[in-house]
Amino acid sequence: MTILCVRFQLPSADEAALPALLGLLEEFTPVVEALPPDGALADLRGAERYFGRSAVELASVIRVRALALHGVDCVIGAGPGPMSARVALRGARPGVTCAVPEGGVREFLAEKPVVALPGVGTATARTLCEYGLDTLGRVAVAPLSTLQRLVGAKAGRELHEKANGVDRGRVVPNAVSRSLATERPFGRDELDPDRHRRALLSAAGELGARLRAVEKVCRTLTLTVRYADRSATTRSRTLGEPTAHSAALTRTAYGLYEALGLQRARVRAIALRAEALGPADQASHQLTFDPVDEKVRRIEEVADRVRAKFGPQAVKPGTLAA
């Protein structure tokens, strides 16, 4: 085992702790790839030789240090490659590292559902399952030509290789991508579109306030809708201009939601993520002669000052106060 896939158990409000946790991993190896909002891949080939310990043993040390220094627990999967480590992470739990057996990647994958494979989404999994290819073991023995007819030439070839344990991926060191996220879970599976929109309004308002508090703007907004069957749909949209304006973020969130065309969907949670953050003082803004928009922005500035003094719930839209 040379690759670790680590997921830190961070509340959404504590995403700022991720860079420090990545620094902890970099004490063992410089080959660390951030997987925002709460994860990372680490290549420990050099660390195993240097410390004279296996990757699984080093994983235990990393877990203890994360708890002791940052008060954050984590789950860890270990494998010979990034793909197998990601799959192993699904079977991990706090305190126990899930490791792929040496030389047994294909056997380890065989009983896993096809959706466990990174890159296989709900639509692809549904197509494969319709033809009885519901496990990676069955995908591995299926003819390559059959897979290519079902999911396309390139995707079929990659799927066939991965199901057979061939992992061509590698850990690419990078800086943590700057983003902010918030989630609105429902107390019960929610069917009402009006409640979905209220959750979006609340989430977009929080993101806007947090962005303005740190003097940042975002260029991309991502919506994730989680359903009762544990599946999820994610959509992203690039904004016309970088912004931290809550009204603009809300309009974009509504647009992403409407584009999903949900009909009587049982929604368990809705999450929004502001990505591609940049300094607010370097962002361009298209001037407008719309007095309403200018008035809303002035009200927003006053509301931010009130929240800073009396708390985040001091001012909120009337729709959310009902």
Secondary structure, DSSP 8 states (H G I E B T S, - for coil): --EEEEEE---GGGGGGHHHHHHHHHTT-S-EEEETTTEEEEE-HHHHHHHT--HHHHHHHHHHHHHHHH---EEEEEESSHHHHHHHHTT-BTTB-EE--TT-HHHHHHTSBGGGSTT--HHHHHHHHHTT--BHHHHHHS-HHHHHHHH-HHHHHHHHHHHTT-------------EEEEEEEEEEEE--HHHHHHHHHHHHHHHHHHHHHTTEEEEEEEEEEEETTS-EEEEEEEEEEEE--HHHHHHHHHHHHHHHT-SS--EEEEEEEEES-EEGGG--------HHHHHHHHHHHHHHHHHHHH-TTSS--HHHH-
